[in-house]
Amino acid sequence: MKVLVFIKRVVDYNVRVKVRPDGSGVDTAGVKMSINPFDEIALEEALQMREAGKAEEVVVVSAGGNECQQQLRTGLAMGADRAIQIDTAGALQPLTAARAFLALVQQEQPGIVLMGKQAIDDDNNQTGQMLAALWGRPQATNAAEVVLNGDSARVTREVDAGLEVLDVDLPAVITTDLRLNTPRFVKLPDIMKAKKKPLDVVALDDLTGSSEADLQIDQWSPPAQRSKGIMVDDVAGLVTELKSRGLL
């Protein structure tokens, strides 16, 4: 069985994000970029499936310019067998990304598609669900545990009321949550080996019929600074203050 893992290049979660002074975007000069943490967990799960004899090949995919090859090489260093770059210069909204991924899925015919439940830069949490709908295959989101049973997978996911267990027929789309596993540490010898693994580049228009990214952000702005708190003498003063601010 082949496992297809979609990853995204994002600003590392340890970095304090800053907006450029002119509001044209996030300042990434000298900033560490990494694999989206949820996607890294998805890749680790795929590698564990292969190591357990449940999968034969792990293919890692990312959409972006040549800069995303750094994250694809990291995925190869973690243990993926090969990588595919969907070449596009602009940002993609979830539906366009899902359509591009669908075309790739139809070419590769994987048994499972794994991806993080959301990216930490936009927090949309939509692409996996859209891909499953377009593909016409089952989906299980926010996976905290995945157990393969032949032609099906049992997925345990956390919900507000506790744990929910889903059985889905394969092939299926599974999106991963933080508690699923802990990604492995990449060693230097693995980084060197990754340079020799295949990395194919396919143009976005070859998959979707259009080379133009359909998401354009005109202006960025940082969150407003929080106002300084005040002290009140009693409950009546608190109620009066809340009413003056329109909160009651």
Secondary structure, DSSP 4 states (H G I P E B T S, - for coil): -EEEEE--EEE-TTS---B-TTSSSB--TT--EEE-HHHHHHHHHHHHHHHTTS-SEEEEEEEESGGGHHHHHHHHHHT-SEEEEEE-SS---HHHHHHHHHHHHHHH--SEEEEES--TTT----HHHHHHHHHT--EEEEEEEEEEETTEEEEEEEETTEEEEEEEESSEEEEE-GGG--PPPPPHHHHHHHTTS-EEEEEHHHHHS--S-S-------PPPPPPPP---SSHHHHHHHHHHTT--
